[in-house]
C-alpha cells in the first residue's frame, strides 16, 4: 500500500507531462504561456517527489511536501504572464527537457526506494564520491521503472506523431518502434520468462557489447557475436534504420511530436550547424574510430579478466559494462537534455555511439537508400521540405536527388521525415524488398518479350 500512492501519483504525473508537452507543441509557432505553465508543473512535480524521496531516506514526516506547494505558488505568480516559443528560446527548451528528465529520474528513484538507489553510496573522498554518484545516477536510468516513466510521457507524444503521419510504411515503422521499446527496453530484460537466459540469444544484446554482462565464453558466440551477425545482415538488407529508427530506445525518445520539432536546432544552434550535410567530417571519423578502438580494447580486457589471465576493472566494474553504463545511461541523456544546443540525434551526428555507427556502416554498404520518382521535380522544387524535415540535418539530399536520382548517407537513420514532408510525394525508400521487386519485374518482362517474339 505504501508503494501504491507514489505509483499512482507517478502515473498521473507522467501522463500529464506528456499531454503538457503536446499542448506546448501545438502552440510552437506562436508565443504563448503554455511553455511556462508546463515548466512550472515540471518544477512542482520534481520538487514534490524530491521532498518525498528525501523524507523516505531520512525518515522525516511526509507532510513536509506541503511546503513545495508554497514554492510553486510563488513561482507561478512571478512567471505565468510570460509568452514565448520554445523553438525561438533555446534556454527555455533546455529547461523543459532538463526538468522533464529530472522529474522522471526523481519519480523513478521514489518508486525504487532509497534502499535501492542509495545503497553502497560512499562519500569518503572526491574520486570515490564522484564515481558513486555517477553509478547511483545510472542505476536509476538503467532501471525498468525509469524506462517505463520516460516511456509513458514520450509515448503520448509518439501516439500524437503517428496521427500526423501519412505514409503507411512510416506508420508501420513508428508502431513497430514503440512496440520494440516496450519489448527490448522493458519487458525482455526484466519481466520476460527468459530474462535470465536472454544473454545467450542472438539479436538480444540491444546495446551491443556490455548490454548484459562481460565478454565471457558461455555466450560469446551465440549472444554477442550472434547479435552482431544478425544485426549486420538486417542493416545490410534494410539499412541502419532497423536500429536507429526502430529497435533502439533513442528513436522512441527523439521522434515524438515535441522532440521531433527540436530538429530546428540542428540548423539554428552553433554546434548543430557543424553537423549539417552528409559529408563526414574529420572530427567525426576520429571520434568514431576512438570509440571503436576503446570498445574493442575493453572487450579484450573483459575477456582476459573473465578468464583470469589478468585482473582488470574500472571503478570496480567490467570495462564493457562500464562503457554501456556511462554512454547509454549517462552521456546519452546529457545529449538528450542538450538538444537545444547540440541539435536532434546528436548520438548519430557525433559518432560517439558504437552500436549505432556499426549498423550505419553496414547499412551504408547495403541496399538501403532514398530514391525519387522524378529528379526534375526536385530541380523545380522551391520549398526543399525534405532537407528541412531531416532530423539528422542531411541538408544536401536535394542536390543528390537532382544529380543521381537517389541519396545515400552513412548518417541517414531512415526516419522517413523527408518522405512525409515532400509536397510532390516524390521520395521513396529503397531496400532489399525494392531490389527483389525490380528483379522479379525484370525477369517477368524478359519472359514476356521472349513469348511475344515466338
C-alpha positions in Angstrom: 0.0 0.0 0.0 2.9 2.4 0.7 4.2 1.9 -2.8 0.7 2.4 -4.4 0.5 6.1 -3.6 3.7 7.2 -5.4 2.9 4.7 -8.2 -0.5 6.3 -8.8 1.0 9.8 -8.5 3.8 8.9 -10.9 1.3 7.6 -13.5 -0.8 10.7 -13.3 2.2 12.9 -13.4 3.8 11.3 -16.4 0.6 11.3 -18.5 0.1 14.9 -17.6 3.7 15.8 -18.6 3.1 14.1 -22.0 -0.1 16.0 -22.6 1.6 19.2 -21.4 4.4 18.8 -24.0 1.8 18.1 -26.7 -0.1 21.3 -25.8 3.2 23.2 -26.0 3.9 21.6 -29.3 0.6 22.8 -30.7 1.5 26.4 -29.9 5.1 26.1 -31.2 4.8 28.7 -33.9 3.3 31.4 -31.8 4.4 32.9 -28.5 2.2 31.6 -25.6 2.2 31.0 -21.9 2.0 27.2 -22.4 5.7 26.5 -22.2 6.0 28.5 -18.9 2.9 26.7 -17.4 4.5 23.4 -18.3 7.8 24.4 -16.8 6.1 25.4 -13.6 4.3 22.0 -13.4 7.6 20.2 -14.1 9.3 22.1 -11.3 6.4 21.3 -8.9 6.5 17.6 -9.6 10.2 17.4 -9.4 10.2 19.2 -6.0 7.3 17.2 -4.7 8.9 13.8 -5.5 12.3 15.0 -4.3 11.0 16.0 -0.9 9.1 12.7 -0.7 12.3 10.8 -1.5 14.2 12.9 1.0 11.6 12.2 3.6 11.7 8.5 2.9 15.5 8.5 3.0 15.9 10.5 6.3 12.7 9.3 7.9 11.2 12.7 8.0 7.4 13.3 8.2 5.9 13.3 4.7 3.8 16.4 5.4 6.9 18.4 4.6 5.9 18.0 1.0 3.2 20.7 1.6 5.9 23.3 1.7 6.5 22.6 -2.0 3.1 24.0 -2.8 4.0 27.3 -1.4 7.2 27.5 -3.5 5.1 26.6 -6.6 2.6 29.3 -5.9 5.3 31.9 -5.6 6.9 30.8 -8.8 3.6 30.8 -10.6 2.8 34.3 -9.5 6.1 35.6 -10.8 6.2 34.0 -14.3 2.7 33.0 -15.6 2.3 36.1 -17.8 5.3 35.5 -19.9 4.6 34.5 -23.5 7.3 32.7 -25.6 8.0 29.9 -28.0 10.4 27.1 -27.2 11.6 27.0 -30.8 12.9 30.5 -30.5 14.2 30.3 -27.0 16.8 27.5 -26.6 17.2 28.2 -22.9 13.5 27.6 -22.3 13.7 24.5 -24.4 16.6 23.3 -22.4 14.8 23.9 -19.1 11.8 22.0 -20.3 13.9 19.0 -21.2 16.0 19.2 -18.1 13.1 19.4 -15.7 11.1 16.7 -17.5 14.1 14.4 -17.3 14.8 15.3 -13.7 11.2 14.7 -12.8 11.3 11.3 -14.4 14.5 10.4 -12.6 13.2 11.5 -9.2 9.9 9.8 -9.7 11.6 6.6 -10.7 14.0 6.8 -7.7 11.0 7.3 -5.4 9.4 4.1 -6.8 12.7 2.1 -6.4 13.1 3.4 -2.9 16.1 4.9 -1.1 17.4 1.5 -0.1 17.8 0.5 -3.8 19.0 3.9 -5.1 21.5 4.9 -2.4 22.8 1.5 -1.3 26.6 1.4 -1.3 26.8 5.2 -1.7 30.1 6.3 -0.1 31.4 9.8 0.4 34.9 9.0 1.6 36.9 11.1 -0.9 36.4 13.0 -4.1 37.2 10.2 -6.6 35.1 7.6 -4.8 32.2 10.1 -4.2 32.2 11.1 -7.9 32.2 7.5 -9.2 29.5 6.5 -6.7 27.3 9.5 -7.7 27.7 8.6 -11.4 26.8 4.9 -10.7 23.9 5.9 -8.5 22.6 8.2 -11.2 23.0 5.4 -13.8 21.4 2.8 -11.6 18.1 4.7 -11.8 18.3 5.5 -15.6 19.1 1.8 -16.2 16.1 0.6 -14.2 12.8 -0.6 -15.8 10.9 2.0 -13.8 12.8 4.8 -15.4 12.2 3.3 -18.9 8.5 3.0 -18.0 8.4 6.5 -16.7 10.1 8.0 -19.7 8.1 5.7 -22.0 4.8 7.0 -20.8 5.2 10.7 -21.4 7.3 10.2 -24.5 4.8 7.6 -25.7 2.0 10.2 -25.5 4.0 12.3 -27.9 4.6 9.3 -30.1 0.9 8.5 -30.4 0.2 12.0 -31.5 3.0 11.8 -34.0 1.5 8.6 -35.5 -1.7 10.6 -36.1 0.3 13.1 -38.2 2.0 10.5 -40.5 0.7 9.9 -44.0 3.0 7.2 -45.3 1.7 3.7 -44.5 5.3 2.4 -44.2 6.1 5.2 -41.7 3.1 4.4 -39.6 4.1 0.8 -39.6 7.7 1.6 -38.7 6.6 4.0 -35.9 4.2 1.4 -34.4 7.0 -1.2 -34.6 9.4 1.3 -32.9 7.0 1.8 -30.0 6.5 -1.9 -29.7 10.2 -2.5 -29.8 10.8 0.0 -26.9 8.4 -1.9 -24.7 9.8 -5.3 -25.7 13.6 -4.6 -25.7 13.9 -1.9 -23.1 11.3 -3.0 -20.5 9.7 -6.5 -20.9 12.6 -8.6 -22.2 15.4 -7.8 -19.7 13.1 -7.6 -16.6 9.7 -9.1 -16.9 10.0 -11.9 -19.5 10.2 -15.6 -18.5 13.6 -15.7 -20.3 15.1 -12.6 -18.7 17.7 -14.8 -17.0 18.7 -16.5 -20.3 18.4 -13.6 -22.8 22.2 -13.1 -23.0 22.5 -16.4 -24.8 20.1 -15.4 -27.6 21.3 -13.7 -30.9 20.0 -10.1 -31.5 19.0 -9.7 -27.9 22.1 -7.5 -26.9 20.2 -4.4 -27.8 23.0 -2.0 -26.9 25.8 -4.2 -28.3 28.8 -5.4 -26.2 28.3 -4.9 -22.5 24.5 -4.9 -22.5 24.0 -8.0 -20.3 27.4 -8.8 -18.9 31.2 -9.1 -19.5 32.7 -10.8 -22.6 32.7 -14.4 -21.4 32.9 -17.7 -23.4 29.5 -19.1 -22.4 27.6 -16.6 -24.6 30.4 -15.0 -26.7 29.5 -17.0 -29.8 25.7 -17.1 -29.6 24.8 -14.0 -27.7 27.4 -11.4 -28.6 28.8 -12.5 -32.0 25.3 -13.8 -32.9 23.8 -10.4 -32.1 26.3 -8.5 -34.3 25.9 -11.0 -37.1 22.1 -10.8 -37.2 22.1 -7.0 -36.9 24.8 -6.7 -39.6 22.6 -8.7 -42.0 19.5 -6.8 -41.2 21.2 -3.4 -41.6 22.7 -4.5 -44.9 19.3 -5.6 -46.2 17.1 -2.8 -44.7 19.5 -0.1 -43.6 20.8 1.1 -40.3 17.2 2.3 -39.6 16.4 -1.1 -38.3 18.3 0.0 -35.2 18.4 3.8 -35.3 14.7 4.2 -36.2 13.1 1.0 -34.8 14.7 -1.2 -32.1 16.9 1.3 -30.3 15.4 3.2 -27.4 16.8 6.5 -28.8 14.3 7.0 -31.7 11.4 6.4 -29.3 12.7 9.2 -27.2 13.5 11.5 -30.2 10.7 11.1 -32.7 7.6 12.2 -30.8 5.9 15.4 -31.8 7.7 17.8 -29.5 11.0 16.0 -29.7 11.0 15.9 -33.5 10.4 19.6 -33.6 13.7 20.1 -31.8 15.5 19.3 -35.1 15.1 23.0 -35.8 18.1 23.4 -33.6 20.2 21.3 -36.0 20.2 24.5 -38.1 20.0 27.3 -35.6 22.4 26.1 -32.9 26.1 26.8 -33.3 27.2 23.2 -32.6 24.2 21.7 -34.6 25.3 23.6 -37.8 28.7 21.9 -37.7 27.0 18.5 -38.4 24.8 19.6 -41.4 25.1 17.9 -44.8 26.0 14.3 -45.4 29.8 15.0 -45.5 31.7 13.0 -42.9 33.9 15.5 -41.1 37.4 14.5 -40.0 36.5 15.0 -36.3 33.6 12.6 -36.8 35.9 9.9 -38.1 38.3 10.5 -35.2 35.5 10.2 -32.6 34.0 7.1 -34.2 37.5 5.4 -34.5 38.4 6.2 -30.9 35.1 4.9 -29.7 35.5 1.6 -31.5 39.2 1.2 -30.5 38.2 1.8 -26.9 35.3 -0.7 -27.1 37.5 -3.4 -28.8 40.2 -2.9 -26.2 37.6 -3.1 -23.4 36.2 -6.3 -24.9 39.7 -7.9 -25.0 40.4 -6.8 -21.4 36.9 -8.1 -20.3 37.5 -11.5 -21.8 41.0 -11.8 -20.4 39.8 -10.7 -17.0 37.0 -13.3 -17.0 39.5 -16.0 -18.0 41.6 -14.8 -15.1 44.6 -14.1 -17.4 44.7 -10.6 -15.9 42.9 -8.8 -13.1 41.4 -5.6 -14.5 38.4 -3.4 -13.7 37.5 0.3 -13.8 35.8 1.6 -10.7 35.2 -2.0 -9.7 33.2 -2.6 -13.0 33.8 -4.7 -16.0 35.1 -2.3 -18.7 32.5 -3.2 -21.4 29.6 -2.9 -18.9 31.0 0.4 -17.6 31.1 1.7 -21.2 27.4 0.8 -21.7 26.6 2.3 -18.3 28.4 5.6 -19.0 27.1 6.1 -22.5 23.6 4.7 -22.6 22.7 5.6 -19.0 24.5 8.9 -18.6 26.1 10.5 -21.7 23.1 9.8 -24.0 20.8 11.6 -21.6 23.1 14.5 -21.4 22.8 14.7 -25.2 19.1 14.4 -24.8 18.9 17.3 -22.4 21.2 19.5 -24.5 19.2 19.1 -27.8 18.7 22.9 -28.0 22.5 23.4 -28.1 23.5 20.2 -30.0 20.5 19.6 -32.3 18.5 16.4 -32.5 20.0 13.0 -33.0 23.4 14.1 -31.6 24.1 10.4 -30.8 24.2 9.8 -34.6 25.8 13.1 -35.6 28.8 12.9 -33.2 29.9 9.3 -33.9 30.1 8.5 -30.2 27.6 5.6 -30.3 29.5 2.5 -31.3 26.3 0.4 -31.6 24.7 2.9 -33.9 27.8 3.5 -36.1 28.3 -0.2 -36.6 24.8 -0.5 -38.0 25.1 2.7 -40.0 28.3 1.4 -41.7 26.6 -1.9 -42.5 23.5 -0.1 -43.8 25.7 2.2 -46.0 27.4 -0.9 -47.6 24.0 -2.5 -48.3 20.8 -1.8 -50.2 19.2 1.0 -48.3 18.9 4.4 -49.9 16.3 7.1 -50.8 15.1 7.4 -54.3 13.0 9.9 -56.2 10.5 9.1 -58.9 11.3 12.2 -61.0 14.5 14.2 -60.4 13.0 17.1 -62.4 10.5 17.7 -59.6 13.4 18.2 -57.2 15.1 20.6 -59.6 12.0 22.8 -59.7 11.1 22.4 -56.0 11.1 25.8 -54.2 10.5 24.6 -50.6 13.2 21.9 -50.1 11.0 20.4 -47.4 12.9 17.1 -47.5 16.1 18.8 -46.2 14.3 20.8 -43.6 12.5 17.7 -42.3 15.6 15.6 -41.8 16.2 15.0 -38.1 19.9 14.4 -38.7 20.4 17.6 -40.8 21.3 16.0 -44.1 20.6 19.2 -46.0 22.3 18.2 -49.2 19.9 15.4 -50.2 18.1 17.6 -52.8 21.3 18.0 -54.9 21.9 14.3 -54.8 18.3 13.6 -55.9 18.9 16.0 -58.9 22.2 14.6 -59.9 21.7 10.9 -59.3 18.0 10.4 -58.6 18.9 8.9 -55.2 20.5 9.7 -51.9 22.7 7.5 -49.7 24.4 8.7 -46.5 26.2 7.0 -43.6 24.2 9.1 -41.1 20.8 8.6 -42.6 18.6 7.0 -39.9 15.7 6.3 -42.3 13.1 8.0 -40.2 11.1 8.9 -43.3 10.5 12.5 -42.4 11.7 13.5 -45.9 9.2 11.1 -47.4 6.4 12.6 -45.3 7.2 16.2 -46.0 7.8 16.0 -49.7 5.0 18.1 -51.2 5.3 16.2 -54.5 5.2 12.7 -52.9 8.4 12.1 -54.9 10.6 10.3 -52.4 10.5 6.6 -51.6 12.5 4.1 -49.6 14.8 1.6 -51.4 16.0 -1.6 -49.7 16.2 -5.4 -50.4 12.4 -5.5 -50.9 12.7 -2.9 -53.7 15.6 -4.8 -55.3 13.8 -8.1 -55.3 10.7 -6.4 -56.8 12.9 -5.0 -59.6 14.5 -8.4 -60.3 11.2 -10.2 -60.4 9.7 -7.5 -62.6 12.7 -7.6 -64.9 12.5 -11.4 -65.3 8.8 -11.3 -66.0 9.5 -8.6 -68.6 12.2 -10.8 -70.2 9.9 -13.8 -70.3 7.1 -11.7 -71.8 9.4 -10.5 -74.6 10.5 -14.0 -75.3 7.0 -15.2 -75.5 5.9 -12.4 -77.7 8.7 -13.0 -80.1 7.9 -16.7 -80.5 
